[in-house]
Amino acid sequence: MKNKVHEKGYWNRPLTDEQKTSNTTKSKIRASVEHVFGFMEQSMKGLVLKSMGIVRATGIIGLINLTCNLFRYEQIKRLKIIS
């Protein structure tokens, strides 16, 4: 397993350049994942499901993911990131 926790510097022992690079790499991965959950939390009224049964909950989660992907696609097209 790889360590995904950020290194912490202290007043008498600052971070090395290698640790700073490692923290930056971990932050980029974390931000790309957390933005998705932040969008779901803010725009779609949270991640709480009120359904009976795992099959129905799985279907709802699938529709939420599809909606997020459609919003992301629209944003990418609007900002002309892809053609």
Steps between C-alpha positions, in 0.01 A plus 500: 500500500611852431482771762241762396538724807674836464832555672506768767784739569591623847664821614835332558474255210354645177389286208759387248454571130413133443225518765362820347486333156329197652240721672433685173441174313264374772313832499436486123349153526297589809363821347377325186303251712373749758366740236256233385367443851490874564286547189264226613477648849443861391300473178306180550386550860746261660587135482229365730270245337152429625414177326408148600734228382847474355377457142304826504787684674744369238273631224473842664878521543543410133264780395683748727833400342353536152371847586840606634668374184255693282561820696876448475477436125298818453754697699790362298324583172408851620859574604624349170741263675419236239370557150 
